[in-house]
Amino acid sequence: YISASGGSTSTSGGYKYHVFTSSGTFTVNTIGNAAGSNTLQYLVVAGGGGGGSAHGGGGGAGGYRTGSASSSAQNYSITIGGGGSEGSSNSSGSNGSNSSGFGLTSTGGGGGGGEGYNGKAGGSGGGASGGPDNKSGGSGTSGQGNNGGNRQNSYYSGGAGGGGASQAGTTQTGYGSSNGTAGGNGSQWLNGTYYAGGGGGGAWDYSGGSGGSGGGGAGASGSQPYAPTGSANTGGGGGGGRSLGYDGTRYGGAGGSGIVIVRYAIS
């Protein structure tokens, strides 16, 4: 069977796992002779997008890609993308950075829209801001994620959720004082863990939208100056920031960093 090194290692259910939370090298040293013993299975998740400010849209999840391939003794370069920065004042969140490994590149999540802005395109798209007019969620990348939620009324409201690996962000149809909408859920990998959830939209006056399963940060409520961040090493999008308020502190949440995992049979 395979003998390899790199990342943080563990064993479970007849498999050995190598987890990369920072950039590095996965090295296959030797290959055994048993049929099928040289097969690698892997997950590549990019950094999530940052949430927008001022009833901002939730950040889109980092791109989620999986694959498997037969390996020979060689080195594989692994790159882990960072999460996008949060929006402040009325600005949109920044996109996350790409992750790569095993011939796959996953696209960083789109930033959530700040007041008056659309969500940004990415692995999954960022959610639209909560006003003042109709706004569009960012588009997701085919095979990696889903679109951010849209904003469908002509007045202020809570922000829309960012897209996740398995589900689009929830569109905002509220008017005036309303909650932010939920981020899209992520996807479950072979280790049983969910990754790449979208961030929830920030509130106008009430509650922020929930973050999607897989590390998405919840949107800020009307009383929170800072929205929750996306969880580290999940590719989750950051939560959208709260409404304008009176003290000028209304920040979205930063996106969560990405991750790369590889496993192979040991028994």
C-alpha positions in Angstrom: 0.0 0.0 0.0 0.9 3.7 -0.3 3.5 5.2 2.0 3.2 9.0 2.1 4.0 12.1 4.1 2.8 15.7 4.4 0.1 17.6 6.3 -1.5 16.4 9.6 -2.2 12.7 9.5 -4.8 10.4 11.1 -6.4 7.0 10.4 -10.0 6.0 10.4 -12.1 3.1 8.9 -9.2 1.6 7.0 -8.0 4.9 5.5 -5.1 7.2 6.2 -5.9 10.9 5.9 -3.5 13.8 5.3 -5.0 17.2 6.1 -3.5 20.5 4.8 -4.6 23.7 6.5 -1.6 25.6 5.1 0.3 25.3 1.9 2.9 22.4 1.6 3.8 19.2 -0.2 2.2 15.8 -0.2 4.9 13.2 -1.0 4.1 9.6 -2.1 7.2 7.6 -1.2 6.3 4.1 -2.2 3.5 2.2 -3.8 2.4 -1.4 -2.8 1.5 -4.2 -5.2 -2.1 -4.9 -4.0 -4.8 -4.2 -6.7 -6.2 -0.7 -6.2 -3.9 0.2 -3.4 -2.4 3.2 -5.3 -5.7 5.2 -5.4 -5.8 8.7 -3.9 -9.1 10.4 -3.1 -9.0 14.1 -2.4 -10.9 17.3 -1.6 -9.8 20.8 -2.6 -11.7 23.8 -1.0 -10.8 27.4 -1.6 -11.1 30.3 0.8 -14.6 31.8 1.4 -15.6 35.3 0.5 -16.0 38.1 3.1 -19.4 39.4 4.1 -20.5 42.8 2.9 -21.2 45.7 5.3 -24.4 47.6 6.2 -27.2 45.0 5.8 -24.7 43.3 3.7 -24.9 40.1 1.7 -23.2 37.0 3.1 -19.9 35.8 1.6 -20.0 33.0 -0.9 -18.3 29.7 0.0 -15.0 28.8 -1.5 -15.1 26.4 -4.5 -15.5 22.7 -3.6 -13.9 20.1 -5.8 -13.2 16.4 -5.3 -11.4 13.7 -7.3 -9.6 10.5 -7.3 -6.6 9.1 -9.3 -4.0 6.4 -9.3 -0.7 7.7 -8.0 3.0 6.9 -8.5 5.9 7.9 -6.2 6.0 11.7 -6.6 5.5 15.1 -4.9 2.2 17.0 -5.1 2.3 20.8 -4.4 -0.6 21.9 -2.2 -1.8 25.5 -2.0 -4.4 26.7 0.6 -6.4 29.8 -0.1 -7.1 32.4 2.5 -10.5 33.8 3.3 -11.6 37.1 1.8 -11.6 40.2 4.0 -14.8 41.7 5.5 -16.5 44.8 4.2 -16.5 47.9 6.3 -18.6 51.1 6.3 -20.7 50.4 3.2 -18.3 48.3 1.2 -18.5 44.8 -0.2 -16.5 41.9 1.1 -13.4 40.7 -0.8 -13.2 37.4 -2.7 -11.4 34.4 -1.1 -8.2 33.0 -2.6 -7.9 29.9 -4.7 -6.7 26.5 -3.4 -5.1 23.9 -5.5 -3.7 20.4 -5.4 -3.7 17.1 -7.4 -4.3 18.9 -10.7 -7.4 20.8 -9.4 -7.9 24.5 -8.7 -10.8 25.6 -6.6 -12.0 29.3 -7.0 -12.2 31.6 -4.0 -15.7 32.5 -2.8 -17.4 35.7 -3.9 -17.6 38.7 -1.5 -21.0 39.7 -0.2 -22.5 42.9 -1.5 -22.2 46.1 0.7 -25.0 48.6 0.8 -26.2 49.2 -2.8 -24.0 46.5 -4.4 -24.5 43.2 -6.0 -22.7 40.1 -4.6 -19.5 39.1 -6.3 -18.9 36.0 -8.5 -16.7 33.2 -7.2 -16.6 29.5 -6.4 -19.9 30.2 -4.8 -21.4 33.7 -5.3 -21.7 36.3 -2.6 -25.2 37.4 -1.5 -26.7 40.7 -2.6 -27.0 43.7 -0.2 -30.3 44.6 1.4 -30.9 47.7 -0.6 -31.8 50.2 -1.6 -32.8 48.7 -4.9 -33.1 45.3 -6.5 -29.6 43.6 -6.4 -28.2 40.4 -7.8 -26.3 37.7 -6.0 -22.9 36.7 -7.5 -22.7 33.7 -9.8 -21.1 30.5 -8.7 -18.6 28.5 -10.7 -20.0 25.4 -12.4 -19.0 22.2 -10.7 -17.7 24.1 -7.6 -20.6 26.0 -6.0 -23.9 27.9 -6.3 -25.2 31.5 -6.8 -25.6 34.0 -4.0 -29.1 35.1 -3.1 -30.8 38.0 -4.9 -32.6 41.1 -3.4 -36.1 41.5 -4.8 -37.6 44.7 -3.4 -37.0 48.3 -4.0 -36.4 49.4 -0.4 -34.0 48.5 2.4 -34.1 45.1 4.0 -31.8 42.5 5.5 -29.0 41.2 3.2 -29.2 37.9 1.2 -27.2 34.8 2.0 -24.1 33.7 0.1 -24.1 30.5 -2.0 -22.8 27.2 -0.7 -21.4 24.0 -2.3 -24.7 22.2 -2.4 -27.2 25.1 -2.3 -27.8 28.6 -3.5 -28.1 31.5 -1.0 -31.6 32.3 0.0 -33.2 35.3 -1.9 -34.4 38.2 0.1 -38.0 39.2 -0.5 -38.5 41.2 2.7 -39.4 44.9 2.8 -38.1 47.4 5.4 -37.4 45.9 8.8 -36.6 42.2 8.1 -34.1 39.5 8.9 -31.2 38.6 6.8 -31.6 35.4 4.8 -29.7 32.1 5.1 -26.5 31.1 3.4 -26.5 28.0 1.2 -25.4 24.7 2.8 -22.1 23.1 2.0 -21.3 19.5 1.0 -20.3 16.5 3.1 -17.0 14.8 2.1 -15.9 11.2 2.6 -14.7 11.9 6.2 -18.3 12.8 7.2 -17.6 16.6 7.6 -19.3 19.4 5.8 -17.3 22.1 4.0 -18.0 25.3 2.0 -21.2 26.8 3.5 -22.3 30.3 2.5 -22.5 33.2 4.9 -25.9 34.5 6.1 -27.1 38.0 5.2 -26.9 40.9 7.7 -30.0 42.2 9.4 -31.8 45.4 8.9 -33.3 45.6 12.4 -33.8 42.0 13.4 -31.8 38.8 13.2 -29.1 38.0 10.7 -29.5 35.0 8.5 -28.0 31.6 9.5 -24.7 30.4 8.0 -24.8 27.4 5.8 -23.6 24.0 7.1 -19.9 23.7 6.4 -18.5 26.8 8.2 -20.7 29.7 6.9 -20.8 32.6 9.3 -24.2 33.9 10.5 -25.2 37.4 9.5 -25.0 40.1 12.1 -28.1 41.3 13.9 -29.1 44.9 14.2 -27.1 45.3 17.5 -23.8 43.5 16.4 -21.0 45.8 15.1 -19.1 42.8 13.7 -20.5 39.8 11.9 -19.3 36.3 12.6 -16.5 35.0 10.4 -16.5 31.9 8.3 -14.9 29.0 10.1 -11.2 28.5 9.5 -10.3 25.7 7.1 -13.8 25.1 5.8 -14.0 27.6 3.0 -17.1 29.1 4.7 -18.3 32.5 3.7 -18.4 35.4 6.2 -21.6 36.8 7.6 -23.1 40.0 6.3 -22.8 43.2 8.4 -25.7 44.8 10.3 -27.8 47.8 9.3 -26.4 51.4 9.3 -26.8 52.2 13.0 -25.5 55.4 14.5 -21.9 54.7 15.6 -20.4 53.8 12.2 -19.2 50.3 13.2 -20.9 47.9 10.9 -18.5 45.2 9.6 -19.1 42.0 7.7 -17.3 38.8 8.7 -14.1 37.6 7.0 -14.3 34.4 5.0 -12.9 31.1 6.3 -9.6 29.7 4.9 -9.6 26.7 2.6 -8.5 23.1 3.1 -7.1 20.2 1.1 -7.5 16.6 2.3 -6.3 13.4 0.7 -6.9 9.8 1.8 -5.9 6.3 0.7 -6.6 2.7 1.9 -4.2 1.2 4.4 -6.1 -2.1 4.9 
